């Protein structure tokens, strides 16, 4: 579904990504992990055309995204939940959700989409008329994900799904994401909690200094000594 080949990208003259190659197949839940500053957010932004792409290729469903504008990328079926959620705090939960259904196709299925996201996140139905800025951090993350789902995407990208949230809330969100995957939606998730990402996702790419350092099935990466020592707090031989 998504094929990235030898991608180089950054912010103006500051290059962050170096020859990144990555694939996401239909129905997969893929993790993108690594230390702070490794380039994870930049990679999602590059897919969404929010940063400068210097070289390389990005294909989605066989279509070349390299020269498209952000709104054109979104229209093809890629929904991006940015780090920090970027909700409209003075608008209600319902209004934020309606903003997510901006395309003609999504607007025509607004009622169905609302029912679906309220089923996934019942608390949003309860807080439907509440301003988004007054929700808890976990509820705001749920709303950000639900708003992206309102566009009825083919690929859902989430940047730091668990950042700053209590473990119980993180568990609830990931349980919902697993339900979404079972329904067939493809996902690419940036996750700071490497242990969590490797536990719930199918495959993962580890970024270091803007390059893919290692990739593979999550179960195999969990047993990789280098990954264990660098990200899981396990020191070989102890």
Backbone as a ProteinNet text record, in pm:
[ID]
protein_1_A
[PRIMARY]
XXXXXXXXXXXXXXXXXXXXXXXXXXXXXXXXXXXXXXXXXXXXXXXXXXXXXXXXXXXXXXXXXXXXXXXXXXXXXXXXXXXXXXXXXXXXXXXXXXXXXXXXXXXXXXXXXXXXXXXXXXXXXXXXXXXXXXXXXXXXXXXXXXXXXXXXXXXXXXXXXXXXXXXXXXXXXXXXXXXXXXXXXXXXXXXXXXXXXXXXXXXXXXXXXXXXXXXXXXXXXXXXXXXXXXXXXXXXXX
[TERTIARY]
82.2	0	85.8	186	277.1	419	486	623.9	708.8	809.6	902.1	1040.1	1103.6	1232.4	1335.8	1444.5	1558.4	1515.1	1428.5	1374.6	1473	1498.7	1577.7	1487.8	1475.4	1383	1427.3	1371.4	1405.8	1329.9	1384.2	1320	1408.8	1369.8	1454	1587.1	1694.6	1829.1	1878.5	1797.5	1837.3	1782.8	1869.8	1826.8	1815.1	1702.3	1674.9	1674.1	1615.1	1603.8	1704.8	1766.9	1872.3	1842.2	1804.2	1786.3	1696	1582.6	1488.6	1404.8	1403	1320.3	1227.7	1099.7	999.4	880	818.2	697.4	590.6	467	352.1	251.4	217.6	123.7	-18.5	-118.5	-257.9	-290.9	-357.6	-403	-300.6	-178.4	-74.4	-83.9	-31.5	-8.9	141.7	201.5	346.5	391.2	497.2	552.3	676.2	690.1	809.1	866.5	982.2	1036.7	1179.5	1227.5	1362.8	1369.9	1489.5	1510.6	1453.1	1438	1396.5	1496	1443.7	1529.7	1576.7	1525.9	1570.4	1511.3	1403	1341.5	1204.2	1145.2	1015.8	905	893.5	790.5	815.8	941.5	975.2	930.9	942.1	901.3	750.6	671.4	527.2	495.8	565.6	542.8	582.6	685.2	726.2	619	559.6	451.3	334.5	305.2	193.6	229.6	351.5	396.9	406.3	445.4	456.9	601.3	696.2	837.1	895.3	1017.1	1082.2	1134.4	1096.6	1148.9	1257.5	1379.5	1491.7	1503.5	1500.6	1515.8	1436.2	1415.4	1347.6	1206.6	1140.3	1008.4	911.8	788.7	681.3	562.8	525.9	412	303.2	179.6	65.1	-40	-69.3	-160	-115.5	15.6	71	79.7	27.6	30.8	151.2	219.8	337.9	295.4	336.2	300.4	405.3	517	635	609.1	527.3	505.8	366	294.2	158.9	160.3	56.9	36.2	-30.1	-23.3	-83.5	-230.1	-310.6	-452.6	-474.8	-384.9	-396.7	-361	-262.2	-226.7	-343.4	-406.3	-520.6	-635.4	-658.6	-769.1	-750.3	-624.7	-598.5	-629	-650.1	-687.5	-586.3	-499.2	-402.8	-444.6	-471.4	-509.3	-393.4	-361.4	-243.6	-286.6	-262.4	-284.6	-151	-133.4	-1.9	33.3	162.1	205.2	144.3	91.7	27.3	-119.7	-171.3	-314.1	-369.5	-332.9	-373.8	-524.9	-597.3	-742.9	-777.8	-904.7	-955.2	-1016.8	-941.7	-983.8	-1113.8	-1146.2	-1268.7	-1391.8	-1372	-1484.2	-1524.2	-1647.8	-1695.5	-1637.8	-1657.6	-1615.7	-1683	-1812.2	-1886.9	-1832.9	-1805.2	-1754.5	-1616.6	-1529.4	-1398.5	-1413.3	-1506.9	-1529	-1581.4	-1669.7	-1725.2	-1617	-1519.5	-1408.6	-1332.8	-1325.2	-1253.7	-1318.9	-1447.1	-1520.7	-1537.6	-1427.5	-1431	-1449.3	-1404.6	-1418.1	-1564.3	-1595.2	-1732.8	-1780	-1691.8	-1728.1	-1748.3	-1655.9	-1667.3	-1790	-1820.9	-1937.8	-2065.9	-2069.1	-2190.1	-2215	-2109.2	-2121.9	-2102.1	-2130.9	-2106.9	-2179.1	-2306	-2383.8	-2327.2	-2294.2	-2238.1	-2103.9	-2022	-1889.4	-1899.9	-1991.8	-2012.5	-2052.7	-2142.4	-2185.3	-2067.8	-1981.7	-1866.9	-1765.6	-1732.1	-1631.3	-1687.8	-1816.5	-1877.3	-1882.2	-1894.3	-1889.9	-1749.9	-1648.1	-1509.9	-1470.9	-1517.6	-1483.2	-1611.7	-1681.6	-1809.8	-1802.9	-1686.6	-1673.6	-1692.7	-1659.5	-1676.6	-1824.1	-1905.8	-2050.4	-2103.2	-2053.4	-2096.1	-2055	-1938.7	-1885	-1907.9	-2003.5	-2024.6	-2032.7	-2096.3	-2115.7	-2011.4	-1913.4	-1809	-1696.9	-1639.2	-1527.7	-1407.1	-1339	-1228.1	-1116.1	-1094.9	-987.2	-1007.7	-1128.6	-1157.2	-1151.3	-1123.5	-1113.2	-981.1	-975.3	-849.5	-755.1	-627.6	-530.9	-568	-612.5	-651.3	-771.9	-869.1	-988.6	-954.5	-859	-816.2	-747	-668.8	-604.6	-708.9	-808.2	-916.8	-987.5	-1010.3	-1077.4	-992.1	-862	-773.2	-776.2	-774.6	-781.5	-917.6	-1023.2	-1158.3	-1177.8	-1122.9	-1134	-1068.4	-952.8	-885.4	-969.3	-1032.9	-1115.5	-1237.7	-1281.6	-1398.3	-1374.3	-1248.5	-1217.3	-1227.3	-1252.4	-1262.3	-1137	-1021.2	-893.1	-864.3	-768.7	-712.5	-591.3	-519.9	-401.7	-413.4	-400.1	-403.2	-263	-210.7	-79.2	-99.1	-37.5	-51.2	86.7	110	238.9	230.3	299.9	307.3	169.4	115.2	-17.9	-25.1	85.5	81.4	147	200.3	280.4	202.2	256.2	199.4	73.5	36.8	-87.9	-63.4	-160.5	-152.7	-158.1	-90.4	-87.4	-225.7	-322.6	-457.1	-517.7	-499.4	-553.2	-482.6	-350.3	-273.4	-325.4	-352.6	-406.4	-539.9	-625.5	-757.1	-743.2	-652.1	-633.8	-579.1	-481.2	-423.6	-519.7	-604.1	-707.6	-799.6	-832.5	-918.2	-846.9	-717.7	-641.9	-634.5	-621.9	-620	-754.6	-863.7	-997	-1009.4	-953.2	-958	-880	-764.8	-685	-759.6	-826.6	-902.6	-1011.9	-1059.4	-1162.4	-1102.6	-967.4	-903.1	-828	-826.1	-757.2	-606.8	-530.6	-385.1	-334.9	-232.2	-184.1	-32.1	20.1	162.2	171.3	234.3	230.9	371.1	393.9	516.1	490.6	580.7	558.8	688.8	686.9	805	828	721.7	731.6	763.7	892.4	935.7	883.7	887.3	839.1	692.5	611.9	469.8	451.8	525.2	512.6	545.7	652.4	694.4	599.6	524.3	430.7	300.1	256.8	124.5	128.6	240.4	248	301.2	286.9	332.8	478.1	510.6	648	688	818.1	866.5	990.3	1006.3	1127.5	1189.3	1317.5	1389.7	1472.6	1446.7	1521.9	1631.8	1748.8	1860.3	1924.2	1926.7	1988.8	1937.1	1806.5	1743.6	1755.6	1806.6	1822.5	1754.9	1713	1657.7	1774	1783.4	1892.8	1864.5	1739.3	1699.5	1548.5	1500.9	1357.5	1326.3	1199.8	1160.2	1037	1003.3	889.3	917	813.9	832.9	882.7	835	879	1029.3	1081.2	1224.5	1303.4	1250.6	1320	1324	1221.6	1220.8	1337.5	1384.1	1494.2	1628.8	1631	1755	1836.5	1958.6	2039	2060.8	2081.3	2104.2	1980.1	1865.8	1739.1	1709.4	1736.3	1713.3	1795.7	1922.7	2012.1	1980.5	1951.2	1930.6	1792.2	1689.4	1552.8	1468.8	1510.1	1427.7	1489.4	1605.7	1668.3	1724.6	1753.8	1809.8	1956.3	2045.9	2188.2	2232.6	2292.3	2333.5	2431.5	2401.6	2488.9	2451.9	2346.3	2304.7	2169.2
-120.8	0	126.1	129.9	243.7	193.7	257.7	221.7	348	352	464.3	412.3	480.5	432.8	544.7	523.1	615	759.9	778.4	911.7	996.4	1115.5	1216	1337.9	1384.4	1494.7	1571.5	1690.5	1771.6	1902.1	1997.9	2127	2234.2	2282.2	2378.8	2316.8	2377.6	2327.7	2223.7	2194.1	2098.7	1960.3	1870.9	1736.4	1649.2	1577.3	1491.2	1343.6	1313.3	1174.7	1146.1	1028.1	990	851.9	848.3	722.3	622.6	671.5	585	503.4	373.3	283.3	206.8	202.8	145.8	98.5	-9.8	-61.7	-90.3	-60.4	-94	-167	-289.6	-368.8	-350.9	-374	-356.9	-438.7	-374.5	-442.3	-452.9	-404.6	-415.1	-303	-331.9	-232.7	-225.1	-116.4	-102.1	3.1	-27.1	66.8	133.7	261.1	337.9	386.4	331.9	359.1	411.9	462.2	517.3	626.4	673.6	776.4	910.4	1003.2	1138.2	1197.7	1262.5	1323.5	1229.5	1106.8	1008.2	1032.7	1111.1	1140.3	1079.3	1024.9	956.6	1052.7	1164.3	1262.4	1319.7	1344	1396.6	1301.3	1171.5	1074.1	1082.4	1089.9	1104.1	1235.3	1341.3	1470.9	1468	1390.3	1378.5	1307.3	1204	1133.8	1229.1	1314.2	1408.8	1537.1	1545.2	1662.3	1788.1	1773	1886.2	1932.7	1860.4	1899.1	1888.3	1937.9	1935.9	1795.9	1744.6	1616.7	1647.4	1605.2	1635.1	1531.3	1407.4	1297.5	1178.2	1083.2	960.4	952.9	844.6	817.1	775.7	826.1	783.8	743.4	616.4	566.1	518.9	554.3	509.4	453.4	324.7	256.4	277.1	279.3	294.4	437	532.8	673.5	743.3	824.6	896.3	1019.8	1024.3	1136.9	1247.4	1222.6	1306.3	1454.2	1487.7	1628.5	1677.9	1600.6	1641.5	1735.2	1816.8	1905.2	1826.4	1877.2	1804.3	1768.1	1861.2	1830.9	1721.8	1714	1610	1473.7	1470.3	1345	1296.4	1387.6	1351	1296	1356.7	1312.9	1171.1	1125.7	990.3	884.3	928.6	833.4	815.4	914.4	908.7	1008.8	958.9	1044.3	1048.4	1168.1	1189.8	1248.9	1175.1	1226.8	1281	1412.7	1468.8	1460.7	1470.2	1479.3	1604.8	1591.4	1705	1718.1	1629.1	1614.7	1724	1850.8	1962.4	1970	1958.2	1975.3	2123	2151	2287.8	2303	2359	2354.3	2427.4	2532.3	2606.8	2549.5	2443.9	2377.5	2253.6	2212.5	2095.5	1966.7	1859	1726.8	1697.8	1720.5	1694	1779.8	1905.3	1993.9	1949.4	1906.3	1855.6	1732.2	1645.8	1526.2	1560.5	1657.2	1696.7	1755.9	1824.2	1878.4	1766	1650.3	1537.5	1482.3	1507.7	1455.1	1564.3	1612.4	1726.9	1687.9	1569.8	1530.9	1501.4	1505.2	1480.6	1342.2	1242.3	1105.3	1090.8	1148	1138.8	1212.6	1326.7	1403.3	1326.5	1250.1	1174.2	1060.4	1021	911.5	961.7	1090.9	1153.4	1080.9	1052.8	988.9	852.2	773.6	640	649	743.3	759.3	800.9	890.3	931.8	812.6	731.7	613.7	520.1	506	415.8	466.9	596	646.1	655.2	681.5	682.5	542	442.5	303.2	266.8	316.8	290.3	365.2	488.9	575.1	630.6	551	593.6	724.3	752.8	875.2	999	989.6	1104	1132.9	1029.9	1049.9	1122	1081	1144.6	1292.2	1323.1	1459.6	1534.2	1492.6	1543.2	1696	1758.9	1904.3	1978.7	1907.1	1968.6	2021.1	2135.2	2189.2	2096.9	2076.6	1982.5	2019.7	2149.5	2194.4	2162.2	2123.3	2091	1940.7	1860.8	1716.2	1680.8	1563.2	1512.5	1478.1	1456.7	1423	1297.1	1195.8	1071.4	1088.9	1167	1192.2	1273.2	1365.9	1443	1353.3	1257.9	1165.5	1081	1035	959.8	1043.6	1170.2	1259.2	1281.3	1297.2	1317.3	1196.5	1076.9	954.5	943.9	973	965	1065.5	1185.5	1286.5	1237.2	1172.6	1117	1006.4	924.9	816.6	869	990.3	1048.5	1070.9	1078.9	1095.2	963.3	855.1	720.2	686.1	688.7	670.4	525.9	511.4	379.8	351.3	459.1	448.8	551.3	505.4	593.6	602.3	723.9	746.4	820.3	769.1	830.2	859	984.3	1025.3	1032	941	934.6	913.4	796.2	763.9	763.3	730.5	714	827.6	927	1030.6	1105.9	1101.1	1177.6	1120.7	998.5	940.7	835	819.3	717.8	578.9	480.4	344.8	286.6	312	257.9	313.8	443.1	508.2	456.8	440.4	387.3	249.3	167.1	34.5	40	132.5	146.7	190	283.9	333.2	223.6	148.3	43.5	-72.4	-100.8	-202.7	-161.8	-32.9	18	12.1	47.7	41.2	-101.5	-197.8	-337.6	-378.7	-327.2	-353.7	-292.4	-171.7	-104.6	-185.2	-237.5	-316.7	-443.3	-506.5	-627.5	-599.2	-474.9	-435.3	-407.5	-410.7	-400.2	-272.6	-177.9	-51.9	-67.7	-12.9	-16	100.6	76.7	181.2	185.3	306.6	331.2	420.7	370.7	440	470.9	598.1	638.7	619	547	516	528.2	609.7	627.9	507.5	436.6	318.3	197.8	170.1	66.3	-71.3	-99.6	-229.5	-250.2	-146.6	-153.6	-173.4	-95.4	-104.4	-243.6	-301.1	-433.8	-542.6	-513.2	-611.1	-616.1	-500.9	-496.9	-491.5	-446	-430.9	-557.1	-563.2	-680.8	-667	-550.4	-522.7	-385.1	-359	-229.9	-187.1	-57	4.4	88.8	67.6	144.6	250.9	376.8	486.7	533	557.2	615.3	722.8	844.5	956.1	969.4	953.4	974	859.7	745.4	629.3	507.2	414	287.9	201.5	181.1	103	-47.1	-82.1	-222.9	-227.5	-335.6	-353.3	-501.5	-533.7	-673.6	-701	-827.6	-867.1	-833	-785.6	-737.2	-846	-967.8	-1076.5	-1100	-1088.2	-1106.8	-990.1	-869.2	-751.8	-754.9	-811.8	-823.6	-907.5	-999.1	-1087.8	-1043	-928.6	-875.9	-810.1	-858.5	-803.2	-652.9	-600.9	-457.6	-377.7	-427.9	-359.9	-368.4	-484.4	-501.3	-403.3	-392.9	-305.7	-158.8	-120.3	21.2	72	-13.4	36.5	-35.2	-153.8	-230.2	-241.9	-180.3	-181	-314.1	-401.1	-533.7	-532.9	-561.8	-563.6	-707.7	-732.2	-868	-924.7	-1046.9	-1115.2	-1096.7	-1016.2	-994.3	-1058
0	0	0	89	96.1	70.6	-24.5	-56	-57.4	29.1	36	-1.7	-95.3	-146.6	-146.8	-71.1	-69.6	-45.2	55	82.6	162.5	111.9	182.2	201.9	325.7	353.7	476.6	493	608.8	610.2	683.4	701.1	638.8	519.7	451.4	413.3	463.5	433.5	534.8	634.6	739.1	705.2	661.9	626.3	750.1	759.8	874.6	834.4	720.3	675.3	565	573.9	479.8	422	297	222.9	295.2	342.2	414.4	315.5	335.8	256.1	350.1	315.1	406.6	325.5	370.3	305.8	410.8	375.3	459.3	370.9	408.8	330.2	382.1	296.9	338.6	463.1	558.5	679.6	789.8	766.3	867.4	971.2	1089.3	1193.6	1212.5	1162.5	1158.4	1259.1	1332.3	1429.6	1374.3	1405.1	1372.3	1504.2	1543.9	1677	1666.6	1779.2	1784.1	1888.8	1915.4	2016.8	1970.4	2063.9	2028.9	1929.1	1825.9	1726	1617.4	1617	1517.7	1379.9	1372.6	1243.9	1223.1	1329.1	1315.8	1271.9	1342.7	1307.7	1168.8	1136.5	1004.5	894.4	918.4	817.5	792.2	898.8	878.8	807.8	847.4	782.9	635.3	603.4	463.7	380.7	438.8	370	344.5	443.1	432.3	358.4	305.5	228.7	314.1	439.1	530.2	547.5	489.9	495.3	354.1	337.7	207	174	59.6	11.6	-90.5	-61.7	-151	-262.7	-223.6	-319.1	-269.8	-360.4	-321.9	-376.5	-343.4	-398.6	-287.1	-294.3	-203.7	-289.7	-284.8	-360.4	-264.5	-294.7	-215.4	-309.9	-294.3	-387.2	-532.2	-552.1	-685.6	-736	-659	-700.3	-637.6	-715.4	-670.1	-589.8	-461.7	-375.2	-375.4	-441	-422.4	-446.8	-545	-578	-540.1	-461.8	-423.1	-303.1	-292.1	-177.4	-64.7	59.6	171.5	151.2	99.8	82.8	-22.3	-120.9	-222.6	-165.1	-76	-8.6	75.9	148.6	233.4	149.6	33.4	-52.6	-104.2	-112	-159.3	-53.6	71.7	175.9	286.9	308.6	418.9	526	645.2	758.5	857.4	905.1	988.7	1122.3	1231.5	1366.8	1415.7	1420.2	1451	1598.8	1627.3	1766.4	1828.6	1950.3	2015.2	1981.7	1896.6	1864.5	1773.7	1796.9	1709.7	1691.2	1800.2	1796.4	1788.9	1763.3	1771.8	1910.6	2007.6	2148.1	2179	2103.3	2129.5	2063.2	1983.6	1917.6	1997.1	1983	2056.3	1997.2	2071.6	2023.3	1888.9	1881.6	1757.4	1642.4	1667.6	1562.5	1513.3	1605.6	1565.6	1477.2	1510.9	1431.4	1292	1285.3	1155.7	1065.3	1124.7	1046.4	976.6	1041.1	982.7	856.9	841.3	725.3	621.1	566.3	475.6	328.6	291.1	150.7	118.4	-9.7	-52.8	-11.3	-28.4	7.7	158	235.3	381	432.1	372.2	413.7	388.5	279.4	246.1	345.3	419.2	515.9	658.9	680.2	810.2	923.6	906.3	1012.1	1047.4	944.6	968.2	1038.6	996.4	1056.7	1202.5	1232.8	1371.8	1458.1	1408.6	1484.3	1508.7	1408.7	1420.8	1523.4	1517.7	1612.2	1754	1766.1	1900.3	1958.5	1871.4	1917.7	1965.5	1894.5	1933	2059.8	2071.5	2185.2	2248.1	2329.6	2386.5	2465.7	2526.3	2605.4	2518.4	2390.5	2300.8	2276.8	2274	2261.9	2384.8	2501.6	2625.7	2631.6	2573.8	2577.3	2444.9	2368.6	2233	2226.1	2324.2	2322.5	2404.5	2455.4	2537.4	2448.1	2485	2407.9	2418.8	2307.4	2302.2	2398.4	2418.8	2505.8	2651.6	2689.1	2829.6	2857.8	2756	2775.1	2842.2	2901.6	2956.2	2841.1	2873.7	2770.9	2694	2765.9	2700.1	2610.2	2656.2	2576	2451.2	2463.9	2347.7	2244.3	2292.9	2198.9	2127.7	2201.3	2139.2	2033.5	2064.8	1970.6	1845.8	1864.8	1749.6	1656.9	1715	1634	1565.8	1642.1	1586.4	1473.2	1488.8	1382.5	1254.1	1267.9	1150.2	1085.5	1167.7	1115	1040.4	1074.6	1007.8	859.2	818.4	675.5	600.3	673.2	616.8	536.9	605.7	536.6	499.7	406.9	375	463.9	500.2	585.7	697.2	821.3	937.4	996.5	1005.9	1065.7	1197.5	1304.2	1436.8	1492.4	1530.3	1584.8	1737	1803.9	1950.6	2014.4	1992.6	2043.6	2195.7	2263.8	2409.6	2487	2418.3	2483.1	2590.6	2714	2824.3	2885	2849.3	2897.4	3004.4	3092.6	3197.9	3134.9	3196.8	3140.4	3110.9	3198.1	3175.4	3047.3	3027.2	2907.9	2782.6	2792.3	2679.9	2641.1	2741.5	2715.4	2643.1	2684.9	2621.8	2476.4	2451.5	2314.7	2224.3	2273.9	2189.9	2169.9	2268.1	2247.7	2133.1	2129.8	2022.2	1888.1	1886.2	1761.3	1707.5	1796.4	1752.7	1694.8	1753.2	1697.2	1558	1541.6	1411.7	1307.3	1348.2	1254.8	1214.1	1309.5	1278.8	1176.2	1175.7	1078.9	940.9	931.2	801.4	772	865.6	839	857.5	765.9	770.3	854.3	939.6	1029.2	1036	1045.2	1067.5	1189.8	1297.2	1425.3	1474.9	1508.2	1577.9	1726.8	1793.5	1934.6	2013	2118.9	2203.4	2293.5	2326.8	2412.2	2323.2	2307.8	2214.8	2256.3	2385.6	2433.1	2397.2	2416	2381.2	2231.7	2152.1	2007	1956.5	2007.4	1961.4	2009.2	2112.8	2167.6	2088.6	2033.5	1970.7	1818	1761.7	1616.2	1549.9	1418.4	1343.5	1299.9	1243.2	1202.6	1250.8	1256.5	1304.4	1227.6	1219.4	1163.8	1273.9	1299.5	1400.9	1330	1362.4	1303.3	1398.2	1342.7	1417.5	1330.5	1382.3	1309.6	1167.2	1152.6	1023.5	924.9	969.8	881.6	944.8	861.8	913.5	959.9	1091.3	1147.4	1141.7	1165.8	1164.5	1142.8	1082.9	1063.3	1060.7	1080.5	1075.8	1158	1170.4	1251.7	1397.9	1465.9	1602.8	1697	1678.6	1766.5	1753.1	1630.8	1610.3	1668.8	1654.5	1708.1	1860.7	1921.6	2067.9	2117.7	2034.2	2072.2	2015.5	1948.9	1892.7	2004	2032.3	2143	2133.4	2012.6	1997.2	2030.1	1987.5	2017.3	2166.4	2225.7	2368.6	2450	2417.1	2494.7	2473.4	2348.5	2316.9	2356.1	2348.5	2364.5	2469.3	2508.6	2602.5	2740.9	2758.8	2890.4	2930.8	2832.5	2861.3	2817.3	2907.6	2877.9	2855.7	2740.4	2704.4	2809.1	2850.2	2942.8	3088.5	3116.4	3254.3	3276
[MASK]
++++++++++++++++++++++++++++++++++++++++++++++++++++++++++++++++++++++++++++++++++++++++++++++++++++++++++++++++++++++++++++++++++++++++++++++++++++++++++++++++++++++++++++++++++++++++++++++++++++++++++++++++++++++++++++++++++++++++++++++

